[in-house]
Structure formats: structure tokens, C-alpha cells
Amino acid sequence: MVMPGIETTTGRADDRRMLAESVADFARRATDMARVRKWRGQSPGFDRGLWREMAALGWTGLLVPERFGGSGLGLTEMAVVSRGLARALTPEPLVACAVLAARTLVHCQNEALGAELLPRIADGKLIAALAWQEQAGDLGGGALATRCTQSAGEAVVNGSKRFVAGAAGADGFIVSAQGASGMQLLWVPANAAGVSLDLQPLADGRFSGLLAFKDAKLPQRHVLASGEVARAALDRAVDEATVMASAELLGVMSRALEMTLDYLRTRVQFGRTIGSFQALQHRAVDLFVQEQLSSAVLDDALAAIDERPDDPATAAQVSRAKARCSDAASLITRQAIQMHGAIGFTEDSDVGLYVKRALTLCAWLGNSAYHRRRFARLAPDDSE
């Protein structure tokens, strides 16, 4: 007799395993470190043709509801893709567009504009980015200096946004602004009059954006949400993207550790492979433990956000995962350089690229210190 739920659970596990194999095959076929180095510091920082290939595989539409042309799957499936692509340091802005921006659109519940934009995101024809931060550390977007006023039936936006992930190559932006009814979220095409974008280089060779608005006029239908609906949509999408950033960190650290272990097995010093030295073996085991702990904590967060998205405790699980994965990725990639010896510090060493990607991902959407404080504030008190 098969217990209820067992067959379904096994089927999902098989689907995710096949998805992981598909991502690994894509990474082997379509990208390598030479391509990663080629796009470092060059706008837009990624290959639009490869983006369309990823869309054809269904990855840009994984989290888009089926009624809008997507797959309507969960964050656990998207984490499989995000982790696999991060292992190859793929620079395409999958999380920034297909998670952060796309999920904000979904949660805004503007069916008319969603029906126009989300199918284009799913099929890779539209790259969107979320612009909500104005100050360093303000991940909630609470300090809104950007203003939206009404004039002759139009929405007029003035202000600026910083740290816009995926801004390079974006076709449009979801922008937060202070309106008469509180926070508003608006769709702003990149080519709209009064909109300017400056690209700012990141440590890993990608870009964030500084977005400015000067009397940018938008049709009223471009208002995605207002008030509490806008706030809830933004908070939920940021949490979902934070979990995906944690999955990317897991991919980065796991590949950096694999590269290091391979080096320990092949590098010969004093007539022996350096992996035979007990001191390095102990360090490698410590790093493996950190990777496994990160994987377990991430699994908990994914289960919580997929199954209990409205539970207040879920946000604490998200912060727990980001803090753990950030600390572990920072430790593993820095140790990877040390265990590679002098060659690890050179520009030609690929392991250095993993350190730089970890640096940017650790800082994006809140570093470990920020998320430890948030976890302490949000976690249920077991003593009550």
C-alpha cells in the first residue's frame, strides 16, 4: 500500500532532479569562464541571445502563473535553476528579472498590466527590474523621497533609485514612489521621457543601476498597486528574491569547494599531494560542513515560503537562510583562495571569480548582519 502523498512527493523529487540535470547540461554547453570574463565590465553584462535560450527552456517563466503564459511552479524549482546557473557564474539577470520583478508584478494583482507584461517576461522578450531602494540599508523601501503626482490624468514621477539589480539591459522598471494614497508601484518603460540610467560596476563585473526621474509622465494604467497592496507586494517579492540569492550563494560556494578539493587532490608539494596533509583535510571538512548546513537551512526556507507564504514566521526563515548562506559562501570562497596558494590570488585563477560573485551576492538584499538582526526580530519566541 502506498501512503497518501508519497507518490506525489517522489514525482516532484524526480522532476527537480531532471531540472537540475537540464541546468547542468545547459551550463556545460552554453557557457564557460571565458564567456564570463568576456562580459565583465561590458554593458549590459550578459548575452541577450543566451537569455532567449533560457526563456525557451522555460526558466524565465517558472514563477509566472499559467494564465500569463508561465509554468506556475514554486520557488523550490526556481532555486534548482538559480543554484545551477550560479555554479557556472552565469551573468544573466535571472533572479533580478524572473523573480524580483516578475513576482512583484504577480503580487500587485493588476490583471490588465500583468496580462501585458508577464507573458513577455516568460518568453524572454521583456527584461524587467525592480527599483525601490533609495538609501543604503533601506531594504524595505520605507524612506520614499521619490514622488508620484497626478496631472491631467497622468502619473508624474520625480526622484531617484539606487542599487537597481538587472538595470543594464532592462526594458522597463517597477518603481516605488510616494503618492497621495501612500506607496505606489508603477511600471516605467526604460525609454520613457524623463528617465535616465547610470550604470555602476559591481565587484564581480556586473552592474547595478542609478535611476533618475525628472517629470517622467506615465499613463494612469501604469500604476500597478497603491497603499497596503503595494507594500505587501514589494515585501513578499523581496523575500522571494532573497531566498533565490541564498540559492545562488549555495551554488557559488559548492562549486568553489569542488574546485578546491580537485586542486588538493592534484597539487603536489614535497613529493605528496597537498590533500594528504592533515591540516588541509581538517579545513576542507569544516568547509564541507558549512556547505551542508547552508543547504539544510535553505531547504527549510524554501519549504516555508512555498507552503506558508503568509505565515509571519516564514520571513524569519528567509533571513536565517540568507545569513547562513552569506557567511558560509564568504568563508568557503576566501578559504578556497588560500588553499589554492599563490595561484589563487592571480587574476587568471577562476576561483577568484567565485570570491567576487560571493561578495556581491552577500551584500545584495541584505548582508548577514542585517538578516541576523531581522531574524531576531521576527523569529517566534518559543518561551511564550
C-alpha positions, 0 to 999 in steps of 0.5 A: 500500500502506498501512503497518501502523498508519497507518490506525489512527493517522489514525482516532484523529487524526480522532476527537480532532479531532471531540472537540475540535470537540464541546468547542468547540461545547459551550463556545460554547453552554453557557457564557460569562464571565458564567456564570463570574463568576456562580459565583465565590465561590458554593458549590459553584462550578459548575452541577450541571445543566451537569455532567449535560450533560457526563456525557451527552456522555460526558466524565465517563466517558472514563477509566472502563473499559467494564465500569463503564459508561465509554468506556475511552479514554486520557488523550490524549482526556481532555486534548482535553476538559480543554484545551477546557473550560479555554479557556472557564474552565469551573468544573466539577470535571472533572479533580478528579472524572473523573480524580483520583478516578475513576482512583484508584478504577480503580487500587485494583482493588476490583471490588465498590466500583468496580462501585458507584461508577464507573458513577455517576461516568460518568453524572454522578450521583456527584461524587467527590474525592480527599483525601490531602494533609495538609501543604503540599508533601506531594504524595505523601501520605507524612506520614499523621497521619490514622488508620484503626482497626478496631472491631467490624468497622468502619473508624474514621477520625480526622484531617484533609485539606487542599487537597481539589480538587472538595470543594464539591459532592462526594458522597463522598471517597477518603481516605488514612489510616494503618492497621495494614497501612500506607496505606489508601484508603477511600471516605467518603460526604460525609454520613457521621457524623463528617465535616465540610467547610470550604470555602476560596476559591481565587484564581480563585473556586473552592474547595478543601476542609478535611476533618475526621474525628472517629470517622467509622465506615465499613463494612469494604467501604469500604476500597478498597486497603491497603499497596503497592496503595494507594500505587501507586494514589494515585501513578499517579492523581496523575500522571494528574491532573497531566498533565490540569492541564498540559492545562488550563494549555495551554488557559488560556494559548492562549486568553489569547494569542488574546485578546491578539493580537485586542486588538493587532490592534484597539487603536489608539494614535497613529493605528496599531494597537498590533500594528504596533509592533515591540516588541509583535510581538517579545513576542507571538512569544516568547509564541507560542513558549512556547505551542508548546513547552508543547504539544510537551512535553505531547504527549510526556507524554501519549504516555508515560503512555498507552503506558508507564504503568509505565515509571519514566521516564514520571513524569519526563515528567509533571513536565517537562510540568507545569513547562513548562506552569506557567511558560509559562501564568504568563508568557503570562497576566501578559504578556497583562495588560500588553499589554492596558494599563490595561484589563487590570488592571480587574476587568471585563477577562476576561483577568484571569480567565485570570491567576487560573485560571493561578495556581491551576492552577500551584500545584495538584499541584505548582508548577514548582519542585517538578516541576523538582526531581522531574524531576531526580530521576527523569529517566534519566541518559543518561551511564550 
